[in-house]
């Protein structure tokens, strides 16, 4: 059964969806880990301010990030948009691997 979407379109759609999922994992890990893991802090200064209000932080992750990903997907014919999708995916994949590592190393703090 062949998909009706061209291969490149599917790739960039999967990149956008994967990036959003990884972004939400990063958000959950950040909210769950700050205050539980010694020395953990938000590395993004803009998002650190948003964390002062959980609703603002959640809104950012649920509105702004998907809107930016949609825009990059929509303009995927342009090299800069494709680069942006790959870059966002790479950054959030790195953060996901880092979160998984931290869950193993600091599990006694997280699940106490």
Buried (B, 14 or more C-beta within 10 A) or exposed (E): EEEEEEEEEEBBBEBBBBBBEBBBBBBEBBBBBEEEBEEBEBEEEEBBEBBEEEEEBBEBBBEEBBEBBEEBBEBBEEEEBBEBBBEBBEBBEEBBEEBEEBBEEBEEBBEE
